[in-house]
Amino acid sequence: MNLKPPSSSPLTSNSNNPFPATHSSLTLHWVSSPHYPSSISSPTRLRLLATANPHTNPTSDLSLATTAAAAALPNEDQKLLTLLRQRKTEEAWTAYTQSTHLPNPTCLSRLLSQLSYQNSHSGLTRAQSIITRLRNERQLRHLDANSLGLLAVAAAKAGQTRYAASIVKSMLRSGFLPHVKAWSAVVSRLAATGDDRPALVADSRPDTAAFNAALNACANLGDTRRFLKLFDEMPEYGAEPDVLTYNVMIKLCARVGRKDLLVFVLERILDKGIALCMTTLNSLVAAYVGFGDLETAEQMVQAMREGRRDLCKILRDSNSNNSKSSLIDGDVFEKDSNSNNSKSSLIDGDVFEKLLPNSVRANDCEPPLLSKAYTCNSRIYTTLMKGYMNVGRVTDTVRMLEALRHQDNSSSHPDHVTYTTVISAFVKAGSMDRARRVLAEMTRVGVPANRITYNILLKGYCQQLQIDQAKELLREMADDAGIEPDVVSYNILIDGCILVDDSAGALGFFNEMRTRGLAPTKISYTTLMKAFALSGQPKLANKVFDEMLNDPRVKADLVAWNMLVEAYCRMGLVEEAKKIIQRIKDNGFHPDVATYGSLANGIALARKPGEALLLWNEVKERCRVKKEGETSDPSDPPTLKPDEGLLDTLADICVRAAFFKKALEIVACMEENGIPPNKTKFTKIYVEMHSRMFTSKHASQARQDRRIERKRAAEAFKFWLGLPNSYYGSEWRLEPIDGDE
């Protein structure tokens, strides 16, 4: 697609400095902390004077290439890496075959990934030749798990099941845990053929690391039952729980809201004689921050600063104080309320009694002491700072940064994560000038900002509608800091252009992103579609969507389809929108509330009440809950949970069109779903548009007979509104209504 912005809004692009994007590379994004409850007890002041160790960014070990490493590469490797970053796989293969030496691990992994991702016979053959060469030279250790997993998937899709299984088994022997997609591709093929399945299972006995990965998935889902099942299976395979296992258990407690059990996880680690790590202590601080209990988090940090070992006692005391506060505030469950939650709590309680048997007999023993005193590192301080940031305590965040900055030991000074947290706090508070001063301070003290830092600032400027400053920051990011913007940077800028109603600017950034060699993501396409949809250009939105469908690196999801429906509905083009919805169904998706909501708004704009009736019939059928024993077809769409916007729009259309029977059905659906109908609005519509309905004295008898049913529905609707009606006298009409005598 050759999309170009109008000449009136030219956007400069730097084509001489392309930034690579490969479909196979591992992209690490900054994930902001979740929103925590705002009901937090009065914070205590934390006196920060102790030293802290520098926090090493864990993502640095996962990056596929760094600027410093790239600078040290031989010329041939540098050329090969550049071609791979530009996704010129054919030229990269030629450079590889002509290389006089074995390329470095980064080049090999990326080349193998891109060849495997082609899903072609030639690409797979070339990828296999790389494996053969490395095996012969005993250099297979140069490849990473991502590239090997992609090769296994490609081989499985090509029908080479044995080869794919051998790759997976080789990964297991090397200590790599294959990605779930690699597992699925290989195991599904083995299940179909029956070949080699026992050998794969025999070589796949999980160790502690494998169990930890599975337990982590259960913790992320909050699945306590499955967590317990896996935890109980560990001894059967000779896998002993380690400190990471209990760190994951801390996450599980946080996920299911069991703050009272955090201390018992720590005590269980001490009881079993497992050596604590700083990650455990940071996980505890993060858990209390997540619960909004900054007071306990501060007490933990303060105790560590003072060299105390009685953290378990501090956490137990916190539990006692919270229990007393709950009783005082009346925060107790009644027998007949929240029965489902009570059952869930009982089930979780049974699970945790088995996971943490020490929690049952907690009152029978004194809380244990840590084996030694632990000193806070910058990671723990940063976690607490994020807690301050989330509740808007910007002053405390800055005060902590200042305290860390003035530590005697230079190794305990704040790192780029700490500074980025402070910048994020200022951005959240809308103080962009102070955020920029922190960025300047990072440069002054020699702490390099990274792409995440600049993306946070870019988002702040866009939220403040300061697009010009965002463009200037993008230039500084690339030219002065030497940090090339990534696809996230451009997605932020495209979204910022939407906020100022600049679809041409959004298109300009999209094209500039591709000029730099960055592959658009689903978010990129969908955001650009949103820009055209909001500016009333559905054909351009459709053109972007068509290109998204033709891009093999992305797969259109329901969000993208809905944006296309929204684009047409905003112009009242109902028929075109209905065709898109039919395509949604043909592609295996089911319209959701957003789809129907956009269509309802389009129908209201086009003033086609008949279409509203058809839409309501479909929505009503989707909202119907199947009765017990009623069989369901797997192809049936899932039950729909309507929202206020959809039902209110449909009710509005029906009331204006005098479809009172359908209007009553819709408001009944609203009340069933806990949505309060806007009676004031509907009363105003009725009085303005229908107050003199059925008052004609010259209508024929046949016409009057046809109006009986509509009249009965109108009276029922007036009764629901609380207006005078035939059910209890009328100040509009004192004489009896026909049929009431």
SULVENLIN-V678984 format. One record per residue. RES is the residue in one small letter. SS is DSSP state (h for helix, s for strand, l for the rest). Layout:
[[RES	SS] [RES	SS]]
This chain:
[[m	l] [n	l] [l	l] [k	l] [p	l] [p	l] [s	h] [s	h] [s	h] [p	l] [l	l] [t	l] [s	l] [n	l] [s	l] [n	l] [n	l] [p	l] [f	l] [p	l] [a	l] [t	l] [h	l] [s	l] [s	l] [l	l] [t	l] [l	l] [h	l] [w	l] [v	l] [s	l] [s	l] [p	l] [h	l] [y	l] [p	l] [s	l] [s	l] [i	l] [s	l] [s	l] [p	l] [t	l] [r	l] [l	l] [r	l] [l	l] [l	l] [a	l] [t	l] [a	l] [n	s] [p	l] [h	l] [t	l] [n	l] [p	h] [t	h] [s	h] [d	h] [l	l] [s	l] [l	l] [a	l] [t	l] [t	h] [a	h] [a	h] [a	h] [a	h] [a	l] [l	l] [p	l] [n	h] [e	h] [d	h] [q	h] [k	h] [l	h] [l	h] [t	h] [l	h] [l	h] [r	h] [q	l] [r	l] [k	l] [t	h] [e	h] [e	h] [a	h] [w	h] [t	h] [a	h] [y	h] [t	h] [q	h] [s	l] [t	l] [h	l] [l	l] [p	l] [n	l] [p	h] [t	h] [c	h] [l	h] [s	h] [r	h] [l	h] [l	h] [s	h] [q	h] [l	h] [s	h] [y	h] [q	l] [n	l] [s	l] [h	h] [s	h] [g	h] [l	h] [t	h] [r	h] [a	h] [q	h] [s	h] [i	h] [i	h] [t	h] [r	h] [l	h] [r	h] [n	h] [e	l] [r	l] [q	l] [l	h] [r	h] [h	h] [l	l] [d	l] [a	h] [n	h] [s	h] [l	h] [g	h] [l	h] [l	h] [a	h] [v	h] [a	h] [a	h] [a	h] [k	h] [a	l] [g	l] [q	l] [t	h] [r	h] [y	h] [a	h] [a	h] [s	h] [i	h] [v	h] [k	h] [s	h] [m	h] [l	h] [r	h] [s	l] [g	l] [f	l] [l	l] [p	l] [h	l] [v	h] [k	h] [a	h] [w	h] [s	h] [a	h] [v	h] [v	h] [s	h] [r	h] [l	h] [a	h] [a	h] [t	h] [g	l] [d	l] [d	l] [r	h] [p	h] [a	h] [l	h] [v	h] [a	h] [d	l] [s	l] [r	l] [p	l] [d	l] [t	h] [a	h] [a	h] [f	h] [n	h] [a	h] [a	h] [l	h] [n	h] [a	h] [c	h] [a	h] [n	h] [l	h] [g	l] [d	l] [t	h] [r	h] [r	h] [f	h] [l	h] [k	h] [l	h] [f	h] [d	h] [e	h] [m	h] [p	h] [e	h] [y	h] [g	l] [a	l] [e	l] [p	l] [d	l] [v	h] [l	h] [t	h] [y	h] [n	h] [v	h] [m	h] [i	h] [k	h] [l	h] [c	h] [a	h] [r	h] [v	l] [g	l] [r	l] [k	h] [d	h] [l	h] [l	h] [v	h] [f	h] [v	h] [l	h] [e	h] [r	h] [i	h] [l	h] [d	h] [k	l] [g	l] [i	l] [a	l] [l	l] [c	l] [m	h] [t	h] [t	h] [l	h] [n	h] [s	h] [l	h] [v	h] [a	h] [a	h] [y	h] [v	h] [g	h] [f	l] [g	l] [d	l] [l	h] [e	h] [t	h] [a	h] [e	h] [q	h] [m	h] [v	h] [q	h] [a	h] [m	h] [r	h] [e	l] [g	l] [r	l] [r	l] [d	l] [l	h] [c	h] [k	h] [i	h] [l	h] [r	h] [d	h] [s	h] [n	h] [s	h] [n	h] [n	h] [s	h] [k	h] [s	h] [s	h] [l	h] [i	h] [d	l] [g	l] [d	l] [v	l] [f	l] [e	l] [k	l] [d	l] [s	l] [n	l] [s	h] [n	h] [n	h] [s	h] [k	h] [s	h] [s	h] [l	h] [i	h] [d	h] [g	h] [d	h] [v	h] [f	h] [e	h] [k	h] [l	h] [l	l] [p	h] [n	h] [s	h] [v	l] [r	l] [a	h] [n	h] [d	h] [c	l] [e	l] [p	l] [p	l] [l	l] [l	l] [s	l] [k	l] [a	l] [y	l] [t	l] [c	l] [n	s] [s	h] [r	h] [i	h] [y	h] [t	h] [t	h] [l	h] [m	h] [k	h] [g	h] [y	h] [m	h] [n	h] [v	l] [g	l] [r	l] [v	h] [t	h] [d	h] [t	h] [v	h] [r	h] [m	h] [l	h] [e	h] [a	h] [l	h] [r	h] [h	l] [q	l] [d	l] [n	l] [s	h] [s	h] [s	h] [h	l] [p	l] [d	l] [h	h] [v	h] [t	h] [y	h] [t	h] [t	h] [v	h] [i	h] [s	h] [a	h] [f	h] [v	h] [k	h] [a	l] [g	l] [s	l] [m	h] [d	h] [r	h] [a	h] [r	h] [r	h] [v	h] [l	h] [a	h] [e	h] [m	h] [t	h] [r	h] [v	h] [g	l] [v	l] [p	l] [a	l] [n	l] [r	h] [i	h] [t	h] [y	h] [n	h] [i	h] [l	h] [l	h] [k	h] [g	h] [y	h] [c	h] [q	h] [q	l] [l	l] [q	l] [i	h] [d	h] [q	h] [a	h] [k	h] [e	h] [l	h] [l	h] [r	h] [e	h] [m	h] [a	h] [d	h] [d	l] [a	l] [g	l] [i	l] [e	l] [p	l] [d	l] [v	h] [v	h] [s	h] [y	h] [n	h] [i	h] [l	h] [i	h] [d	h] [g	h] [c	h] [i	h] [l	h] [v	l] [d	l] [d	l] [s	h] [a	h] [g	h] [a	h] [l	h] [g	h] [f	h] [f	h] [n	h] [e	h] [m	h] [r	h] [t	h] [r	l] [g	l] [l	l] [a	l] [p	l] [t	l] [k	h] [i	h] [s	h] [y	h] [t	h] [t	h] [l	h] [m	h] [k	h] [a	h] [f	h] [a	h] [l	h] [s	l] [g	l] [q	l] [p	h] [k	h] [l	h] [a	h] [n	h] [k	h] [v	h] [f	h] [d	h] [e	h] [m	h] [l	h] [n	h] [d	l] [p	l] [r	l] [v	l] [k	l] [a	l] [d	l] [l	h] [v	h] [a	h] [w	h] [n	h] [m	h] [l	h] [v	h] [e	h] [a	h] [y	h] [c	h] [r	l] [m	l] [g	l] [l	l] [v	h] [e	h] [e	h] [a	h] [k	h] [k	h] [i	h] [i	h] [q	h] [r	h] [i	h] [k	h] [d	h] [n	l] [g	l] [f	l] [h	l] [p	l] [d	l] [v	h] [a	h] [t	h] [y	h] [g	h] [s	h] [l	h] [a	h] [n	h] [g	h] [i	h] [a	h] [l	h] [a	h] [r	l] [k	l] [p	h] [g	h] [e	h] [a	h] [l	h] [l	h] [l	h] [w	h] [n	h] [e	h] [v	h] [k	h] [e	h] [r	h] [c	h] [r	l] [v	l] [k	l] [k	l] [e	l] [g	l] [e	l] [t	l] [s	l] [d	l] [p	l] [s	l] [d	l] [p	l] [p	l] [t	l] [l	l] [k	l] [p	l] [d	l] [e	h] [g	h] [l	h] [l	h] [d	h] [t	h] [l	h] [a	h] [d	h] [i	h] [c	h] [v	h] [r	h] [a	l] [a	l] [f	l] [f	h] [k	h] [k	h] [a	h] [l	h] [e	h] [i	h] [v	h] [a	h] [c	h] [m	h] [e	h] [e	h] [n	l] [g	l] [i	l] [p	l] [p	l] [n	l] [k	h] [t	h] [k	h] [f	h] [t	h] [k	h] [i	h] [y	h] [v	h] [e	h] [m	h] [h	h] [s	l] [r	l] [m	l] [f	l] [t	l] [s	l] [k	l] [h	l] [a	l] [s	l] [q	h] [a	h] [r	h] [q	h] [d	h] [r	h] [r	h] [i	h] [e	h] [r	h] [k	h] [r	h] [a	h] [a	h] [e	h] [a	h] [f	h] [k	h] [f	h] [w	h] [l	h] [g	l] [l	l] [p	l] [n	l] [s	l] [y	l] [y	l] [g	l] [s	l] [e	l] [w	l] [r	l] [l	l] [e	l] [p	l] [i	l] [d	l] [g	l] [d	l] [e	l]]
